[in-house]
C-alpha cells in the first residue's frame, strides 16, 4: 500500500510539472510570436498582427489574442531601432556597454575620483554613429526615407536605451512601438551616485571630535547637498549638450549624403530628360516629313484615280463603238 501511495504521489507530481512545462512552453511560444512581429517589414506588421490575434483566439487563447491586438504599429524610427537590435545585435550591445562605461565614469567623477570621461564619451559616440549608419542603410533598403528628423529620433532613442540599460524597468529593445526619450535629471541622479556611495566609508564608524549644533549641521548638509546637485546638474547639461551636438553632426552627415544622392539623381534625370526632348524633336520632324509625304501620296492618288476614271470611260466608249460597228457590218451583209 505504501508503494502504491508513493507511485500515485509521484505520478501526480509528474502530471503537475508536466502541466507547468506545457504552460511555460506556451508562454515562450507566444513571446517568440511577439518577437517575430517586430522583425517583419513595417508594411507587414498590421496584417501579421491581426492574423496572429485571430489564430490565438481560434486556438482558445483569448488572453494572448487580446495582448496581440493591443500591440501598436511601431513608428518608422522605432521600427529602425528594433531592426538594429534584431539584425545587428553585436553593434547594439556595444552601444549598451559604452553607455554603462560612460555612466560609471560620470559617477566616479562626481565621487571625486579620476575617470576618463573623454574615452567613455568617444566610445559611446562611435557606437551611436555606427548604429546610425546601419539604421540609414536599413531604411533605404526597405524603401523608407532617411529624413534628418527621422535619423535624429533614431539617435535619440539609441542614446536613451544606452542610458536606460541600468534601469530595472528599462524599455525592452527589439519591441519598441515609439521613440524613447532620455531619462530626466531625477532618474539620472538616482543612478549616478550609486557607484560613489558603495565606495564611501561607513559614516557610522567615523569618530567626530566636534559636535556642531543642529542648525549648523543642517546648514552644512544643505550647502553640501546644494553643491552636489549643482555639480550633477552641470555634468548632466554637459553630457546632454555633447549628445545633442553628436546628434546634430550625425544629422548633418546624413543630410549631406542625401543631398549628394539627390544631386546625382537630378543629374541622371536631367540627362534622361534631354535625351527624351531630343527624341521628341526628332519624332516631330519625322512626323512632319511623313505628313508631307502622305499629302503628296493623297494628291497622287486623286490624280491617278481621275486618270483611271477617264480610261474606264474611254474603254466603255470604245466597246460601244466596236459593238455598233459589228452590228452595222452584219446588217450590210444581209
Secondary structure, 3 states (H helix, E strand, C coil): CHHHHHHHHHHHHHHHHHHHHHHHHHHHHHHHHHHHHHHCCHHHHHHHHHHHHHHHHHCCCHHHHHHHHCCCCCCHHHHHHHHHHHHCHHHHHHHHHHHHHHHHHHHHHHCCCCCCHHHHHHHHHHHHHHHHHHHHHHHHHCCCCCCHHHHHHHHHHHHHHHHHCCCCCCCCCCCCCCCCCCCCHHHHHHHHHHHHHHHCCCHHHCCCCCCCCHHHHHHHHHHHHHHHHHHHHHHHHHHHHHHHHHHHHHHHHHHHHHHHHHHHHHHHHHHHHHHHHHHHHHHHHHHHHHHHHHHHHHHHHHHHHHHHHHHHHHHHHHHHHHHHHHHHHHHHHC
